[in-house]
Amino acid sequence: MGDGQIVVSTGPVLTPESVMSRTFSAAFRGYHPAEVRQFLKLVSHELAAGAAREAELRRALEEARDRAAHPVFDHAAMSSGSTAWSPATPERTEERRPRPPRPPDRPAMRPQTVADAAPGRLVASPSHDSEVVKNGSGPGESGPSARLSSPPAPDPVVVEQALAGRDELLESIETGLARALKRVLQDEQNVVLDGLRRLGPSDAVLPEPAAHLASYRDVALPWLQRAARAGVGHASGAGPGPEDNVVHPLIESQAEALVSELVEPLRERLLRTLADGAASEDIAVVGESTRAVYRQWRAQRMEDAARHHAVAAFALGAFAATPAGAALQWLVDDDGHCPDCDDNALAGLTPKGQPFPTGQFHPPAHQGCRCLLVPATA
């Protein structure tokens, strides 16, 4: 390597042009050509962006070296005895401001243990910092932005007990919901393959869009209602409420979200598979491609969607059963948490109705989030 040579990286092995122009031979049961082309296009764009970034870094490094080799000094300021900072003069310090008077000591509170807490509730260890400060001004004022000043860290034992209690209530519900969705998927696959044999590769073999969505919604809704009732019982401490046929609009919306998440991409993938197979004379190949789509949804999509939306329905029920104005703590579940969840937990005790830092009033904060919101007892 020559002296003065700038090395930012070893350089890309591939170029965007070589990626875009790459071709592959066709093979039986190979990858979908359109998906391969789309991925190659994405890789090409990433390579181009990386090359542009490398060029920008090279220019910045060259400019920095030039400035280091030819420093510019303000000789007039240095010779005038100015108090402005320079490498030869120490940094100026501001005058010390008088400290505010120390507030009077507050009366001590009896320490509380985990045994004092109701099941599923968070115990905040009392301290001088646990006084509620409202409107960010001081004790005794009121306002919608009330939070605990320097909130105490949740007791890990109580956190684990609350999360474990929630998971125990949801275990059978999540399993039942996933199985019900898989049964609908299997029945649908049988009908589609039968239509494929009779009609050939055409979108006529798929159910009508509205009926397609309804078949999954009808089996998901009862399970989500059970999850919501479990959330009500967990928050109130009274156990799950009685089963009924009344569907809350929020639970119905949760079922619609679950169905859209599963069916819309499934339908799009099937339509693309059937369209690609329309030019094929081998129905067996088209049938195998269709089975592969259903296998992917059964193995990868159903259980994840069932777990996420069961937790979401549980959170809706628990939030609805929490008394108005209750102080709520966001508990992070290590299974699927993200920095947003950590931010919400660090916000401390937050009154019901006030959003957490990420904007949510209750979990989940994102797809796959399994956090829990619980009321705190002082």
C-alpha positions as CSV (number, residue, x, y, z in Angstrom):
1,M,0.0,0.0,0.0
2,G,1.5,3.3,-1.0
3,D,2.0,6.2,1.4
4,G,-0.9,8.7,1.5
5,Q,-3.4,6.2,0.0
6,I,-6.9,6.5,1.5
7,V,-8.5,3.2,2.3
8,V,-12.1,3.3,3.5
9,S,-13.0,-0.3,2.7
10,T,-11.6,-3.2,0.6
11,G,-14.1,-2.2,-2.1
12,P,-17.2,-4.1,-3.3
13,V,-16.6,-7.5,-5.0
14,L,-19.8,-6.9,-7.1
15,T,-21.0,-3.9,-8.9
16,P,-24.6,-2.8,-9.3
17,E,-24.4,-3.4,-13.0
18,S,-23.1,-6.9,-12.6
19,V,-25.9,-7.8,-10.2
20,M,-28.6,-6.3,-12.4
21,S,-27.3,-8.2,-15.5
22,R,-26.9,-11.5,-13.7
23,T,-29.1,-14.3,-15.2
24,F,-29.9,-17.8,-14.0
25,S,-30.9,-20.9,-15.8
26,A,-34.4,-22.3,-15.2
27,A,-34.7,-25.5,-13.1
28,F,-37.6,-27.6,-11.9
29,R,-39.1,-26.4,-8.6
30,G,-36.7,-23.5,-8.6
31,Y,-37.2,-20.0,-7.1
32,H,-39.8,-17.6,-8.4
33,P,-38.2,-15.6,-11.2
34,A,-40.0,-12.4,-10.4
35,E,-38.9,-12.6,-6.8
36,V,-35.3,-13.3,-7.7
37,R,-35.3,-10.2,-10.1
38,Q,-36.8,-8.0,-7.4
39,F,-34.2,-9.1,-4.9
40,L,-31.4,-8.6,-7.3
41,K,-32.7,-5.1,-8.0
42,L,-32.7,-4.4,-4.2
43,V,-29.1,-5.7,-3.9
44,S,-28.1,-3.5,-6.8
45,H,-29.5,-0.4,-5.2
46,E,-27.8,-1.2,-1.9
47,L,-24.5,-1.6,-3.7
48,A,-24.9,1.7,-5.5
49,A,-25.8,3.5,-2.2
50,G,-22.8,1.9,-0.5
51,A,-20.5,3.0,-3.3
52,A,-21.8,6.6,-3.1
53,R,-21.4,6.6,0.7
54,E,-17.8,5.3,0.4
55,A,-17.0,8.1,-2.1
56,E,-18.5,10.7,0.3
57,L,-16.3,9.3,3.2
58,R,-13.2,9.5,1.0
59,R,-13.9,13.2,0.2
60,A,-14.5,13.9,3.9
61,L,-11.3,12.2,4.9
62,E,-9.3,14.0,2.3
63,E,-10.7,17.4,3.5
64,A,-9.9,16.5,7.2
65,R,-6.3,15.6,6.3
66,D,-6.0,18.9,4.4
67,R,-7.2,20.9,7.3
68,A,-4.9,19.1,9.7
69,A,-1.9,19.8,7.4
70,H,-2.7,23.5,7.0
71,P,-4.2,24.8,10.3
72,V,-5.6,28.4,10.4
73,F,-4.9,30.5,13.5
74,D,-6.4,33.8,14.5
75,H,-3.1,35.7,15.4
76,A,-4.9,39.0,16.1
77,A,-7.0,37.4,18.8
78,M,-4.1,35.5,20.3
79,S,-1.9,38.7,20.6
80,S,-4.6,41.0,21.9
81,G,-4.8,39.3,25.3
82,S,-8.5,38.5,24.7
83,T,-10.2,36.1,27.1
84,A,-11.5,34.1,24.2
85,W,-10.5,30.5,24.5
86,S,-7.4,29.3,22.6
87,P,-5.2,26.3,23.0
88,A,-2.9,28.4,25.3
89,T,-5.6,29.8,27.6
90,P,-7.7,27.7,30.0
91,E,-11.4,27.4,29.5
92,R,-13.5,30.1,31.3
93,T,-15.7,29.1,34.1
94,E,-19.0,30.7,35.0
95,E,-19.8,32.1,38.4
96,R,-21.3,29.7,40.8
97,R,-25.0,30.1,41.2
98,P,-26.4,29.7,44.8
99,R,-28.1,26.4,45.3
100,P,-31.8,26.4,45.9
101,P,-32.9,25.8,49.5
102,R,-33.3,22.1,50.4
103,P,-37.0,21.2,50.8
104,P,-38.0,19.9,54.2
105,D,-37.9,16.2,54.7
106,R,-41.0,14.2,53.9
107,P,-42.4,11.8,56.4
108,A,-41.1,8.3,56.0
109,M,-43.4,5.6,54.5
110,R,-43.7,2.0,55.5
111,P,-41.7,-0.2,53.2
112,Q,-43.9,-2.5,51.2
113,T,-43.1,-6.0,50.1
114,V,-44.2,-8.3,47.3
115,A,-46.5,-10.0,49.8
116,D,-48.5,-6.8,50.3
117,A,-49.4,-6.6,46.6
118,A,-52.5,-8.0,45.0
119,P,-51.8,-10.7,42.3
120,G,-50.8,-9.2,39.0
121,R,-50.3,-5.7,40.4
122,L,-47.0,-3.8,40.5
123,V,-45.6,-2.7,43.9
124,A,-43.7,0.6,43.8
125,S,-41.2,0.7,46.6
126,P,-41.9,4.0,48.5
127,S,-39.2,6.6,48.7
128,H,-38.8,10.4,48.7
129,D,-38.9,10.3,44.9
130,S,-42.2,8.5,44.7
131,E,-44.3,11.5,45.2
132,V,-46.5,12.3,42.2
133,V,-45.5,15.5,40.5
134,K,-48.2,16.8,38.2
135,N,-47.9,19.2,35.3
136,G,-44.2,19.1,35.9
137,S,-44.4,21.8,38.5
138,G,-44.7,20.4,42.0
139,P,-46.7,18.3,44.4
140,G,-50.4,19.1,44.8
141,E,-51.0,20.4,41.3
142,S,-53.3,18.6,38.9
143,G,-53.1,18.0,35.1
144,P,-53.3,15.4,32.4
145,S,-49.5,14.9,32.2
146,A,-49.1,13.6,35.8
147,R,-46.1,11.2,36.2
148,L,-44.1,10.0,39.1
149,S,-40.8,11.9,39.6
150,S,-37.9,9.5,39.4
151,P,-40.1,6.4,39.4
152,P,-38.8,3.4,41.3
153,A,-37.7,0.4,39.3
154,P,-40.3,-2.3,39.2
155,D,-39.7,-5.3,41.4
156,P,-38.3,-8.0,39.1
157,V,-40.1,-10.7,41.1
158,V,-43.5,-9.0,40.6
159,V,-42.7,-8.3,37.0
160,E,-42.0,-12.0,36.3
161,Q,-45.1,-13.1,38.2
162,A,-47.3,-10.7,36.3
163,L,-45.9,-11.8,32.9
164,A,-46.1,-15.5,33.8
165,G,-49.7,-15.1,35.0
166,R,-50.7,-13.5,31.7
167,D,-48.9,-16.2,29.7
168,E,-50.6,-18.9,31.6
169,L,-54.0,-17.4,30.9
170,L,-53.2,-17.0,27.2
171,E,-51.4,-20.3,26.5
172,S,-54.5,-22.4,25.6
173,I,-56.1,-19.4,23.8
174,E,-53.1,-18.8,21.5
175,T,-52.8,-22.6,20.8
176,G,-56.6,-22.9,20.1
177,L,-56.6,-19.8,17.8
178,A,-53.6,-21.0,15.8
179,R,-55.2,-24.5,15.3
180,A,-58.5,-23.0,14.2
181,L,-56.8,-20.8,11.7
182,K,-54.7,-23.7,10.3
183,R,-57.9,-25.8,9.9
184,V,-59.4,-23.1,7.8
185,L,-56.2,-22.8,5.8
186,Q,-56.1,-26.6,5.2
187,D,-59.8,-26.7,4.1
188,E,-59.1,-23.7,1.7
189,Q,-56.1,-25.5,0.2
190,N,-58.1,-28.6,-0.6
191,V,-60.8,-26.5,-2.3
192,V,-58.2,-24.5,-4.3
193,L,-56.3,-27.6,-5.5
194,D,-59.6,-29.3,-6.5
195,G,-60.5,-26.2,-8.5
196,L,-57.0,-26.1,-10.0
197,R,-57.5,-29.7,-11.3
198,R,-60.9,-28.9,-12.8
199,L,-60.5,-25.3,-14.1
200,G,-56.7,-25.0,-14.5
201,P,-54.6,-22.1,-13.2
202,S,-57.1,-19.2,-12.9
203,D,-58.2,-16.8,-10.1
204,A,-61.6,-18.5,-10.4
205,V,-60.2,-21.2,-8.1
206,L,-59.9,-18.8,-5.2
207,P,-62.8,-17.8,-2.9
208,E,-64.4,-14.4,-3.4
209,P,-62.5,-11.7,-1.5
210,A,-65.3,-11.1,1.1
211,A,-65.9,-14.8,1.7
212,H,-62.1,-15.4,1.9
213,L,-61.8,-12.8,4.7
214,A,-65.0,-13.9,6.5
215,S,-63.9,-17.6,6.8
216,Y,-60.9,-16.6,8.9
217,R,-62.7,-13.9,10.9
218,D,-65.5,-16.2,11.9
219,V,-63.1,-18.6,13.6
220,A,-60.8,-16.0,15.1
221,L,-63.4,-13.8,16.8
222,P,-64.5,-16.2,19.5
223,W,-60.9,-16.8,20.5
224,L,-60.1,-13.1,20.7
225,Q,-63.2,-12.6,22.8
226,R,-61.8,-15.2,25.3
227,A,-58.5,-13.4,25.3
228,A,-60.2,-10.0,26.1
229,R,-62.2,-11.6,28.9
230,A,-59.0,-13.0,30.3
231,G,-57.5,-9.5,30.2
232,V,-60.5,-8.1,32.1
233,G,-60.1,-10.8,34.8
234,H,-56.4,-10.3,35.1
235,A,-56.8,-6.5,35.6
236,S,-59.7,-6.7,38.0
237,G,-58.5,-9.7,39.9
238,A,-62.0,-11.3,39.6
239,G,-61.0,-13.9,37.0
240,P,-62.4,-14.1,33.4
241,G,-65.9,-12.8,32.9
242,P,-68.8,-15.0,31.7
243,E,-68.9,-15.9,28.1
244,D,-71.5,-14.1,26.0
245,N,-72.2,-13.3,22.3
246,V,-71.7,-9.6,22.6
247,V,-68.7,-8.5,20.5
248,H,-67.0,-5.3,21.5
249,P,-66.2,-3.1,18.5
250,L,-62.5,-3.0,19.5
251,I,-62.3,-6.8,19.5
252,E,-64.0,-6.9,16.2
253,S,-61.5,-4.5,14.8
254,Q,-58.7,-6.7,16.2
255,A,-60.2,-9.7,14.4
256,E,-60.3,-7.6,11.2
257,A,-56.6,-6.7,11.6
258,L,-55.7,-10.4,12.1
259,V,-57.6,-11.5,9.0
260,S,-56.2,-8.7,6.8
261,E,-52.6,-9.5,8.0
262,L,-53.1,-13.2,7.0
263,V,-55.4,-13.3,4.0
264,E,-54.4,-10.2,1.9
265,P,-50.8,-11.2,1.4
266,L,-51.8,-14.9,1.0
267,R,-54.3,-14.0,-1.7
268,E,-51.8,-11.8,-3.5
269,R,-49.2,-14.6,-3.4
270,L,-51.7,-17.2,-4.7
271,L,-52.8,-14.9,-7.5
272,R,-49.2,-14.4,-8.6
273,T,-48.5,-18.1,-8.5
274,L,-51.6,-18.9,-10.6
275,A,-50.8,-16.1,-13.1
276,D,-47.2,-17.6,-13.5
277,G,-48.7,-21.0,-13.9
278,A,-51.2,-20.0,-16.6
279,A,-48.5,-20.4,-19.3
280,S,-47.5,-23.8,-18.0
281,E,-48.9,-26.9,-19.4
282,D,-48.0,-29.0,-16.4
283,I,-50.8,-28.7,-13.8
284,A,-48.7,-30.7,-11.3
285,V,-46.0,-28.0,-11.2
286,V,-48.6,-25.3,-10.6
287,G,-50.2,-27.5,-7.9
288,E,-46.9,-28.0,-6.1
289,S,-46.2,-24.2,-6.2
290,T,-49.6,-23.6,-4.7
291,R,-49.0,-26.2,-1.9
292,A,-45.7,-24.5,-1.2
293,V,-47.5,-21.2,-0.5
294,Y,-49.9,-22.8,1.9
295,R,-47.1,-24.6,3.7
296,Q,-45.3,-21.3,4.2
297,W,-48.4,-19.7,5.7
298,R,-49.1,-22.8,7.9
299,A,-45.5,-23.0,9.2
300,Q,-44.5,-19.4,9.5
301,R,-47.5,-17.1,9.6
302,M,-50.4,-18.6,11.6
303,E,-48.8,-19.1,15.0
304,D,-47.1,-15.7,15.0
305,A,-50.3,-14.0,14.1
306,A,-52.3,-15.9,16.7
307,R,-49.9,-15.1,19.5
308,H,-49.7,-11.4,18.6
309,H,-53.4,-10.7,18.3
310,A,-54.3,-12.8,21.3
311,V,-51.9,-10.6,23.4
312,A,-53.4,-7.5,21.8
313,A,-57.0,-8.6,22.6
314,F,-55.9,-9.4,26.2
315,A,-54.3,-5.9,26.5
316,L,-57.6,-4.3,25.3
317,G,-59.6,-6.1,27.9
318,A,-57.2,-5.3,30.7
319,F,-57.0,-1.6,29.8
320,A,-60.8,-1.4,29.7
321,A,-61.1,-3.0,33.1
322,T,-58.5,-0.6,34.7
323,P,-60.1,2.2,36.8
324,A,-59.9,5.7,35.3
325,G,-56.9,7.7,36.5
326,A,-55.0,4.6,37.7
327,A,-51.3,4.8,37.6
328,L,-50.0,2.3,35.1
329,Q,-46.6,0.7,34.6
330,W,-45.4,-0.7,31.3
331,L,-43.7,-4.1,31.9
332,V,-41.2,-5.3,29.3
333,D,-41.3,-8.9,28.2
334,D,-37.9,-10.0,26.9
335,D,-39.7,-12.2,24.3
336,G,-40.0,-9.8,21.4
337,H,-39.3,-6.4,23.1
338,C,-37.6,-3.5,21.3
339,P,-36.1,-0.1,22.3
340,D,-39.6,1.4,22.1
341,C,-40.8,-0.9,24.8
342,D,-37.8,0.1,26.9
343,D,-38.7,3.8,26.5
344,N,-42.2,3.1,27.6
345,A,-41.0,1.2,30.7
346,L,-38.6,4.0,31.6
347,A,-41.5,6.5,31.5
348,G,-42.5,5.1,34.9
349,L,-46.0,5.3,36.3
350,T,-48.4,6.9,33.9
351,P,-52.0,7.8,34.5
352,K,-54.6,5.9,32.4
353,G,-55.5,7.9,29.3
354,Q,-52.1,9.5,29.0
355,P,-50.0,8.1,26.1
356,F,-46.6,6.5,26.7
357,P,-43.5,7.9,24.9
358,T,-44.2,5.9,21.8
359,G,-47.8,7.2,21.5
360,Q,-49.6,4.0,22.6
361,F,-51.9,3.9,25.6
362,H,-51.3,0.2,26.1
363,P,-49.4,-2.7,24.5
364,P,-48.6,-4.0,22.0
365,A,-46.2,-1.3,20.8
366,H,-45.3,-3.2,17.6
367,Q,-45.8,-6.6,15.8
368,G,-44.7,-9.3,18.2
369,C,-44.6,-7.1,21.3
370,R,-45.7,-9.1,24.4
371,C,-45.3,-6.3,27.0
372,L,-47.9,-5.9,29.8
373,L,-49.6,-2.9,31.4
374,V,-50.4,-3.2,35.1
375,P,-51.8,-0.8,37.7
376,A,-49.4,0.1,40.5
377,T,-50.1,0.3,44.2
378,A,-48.2,2.9,46.3
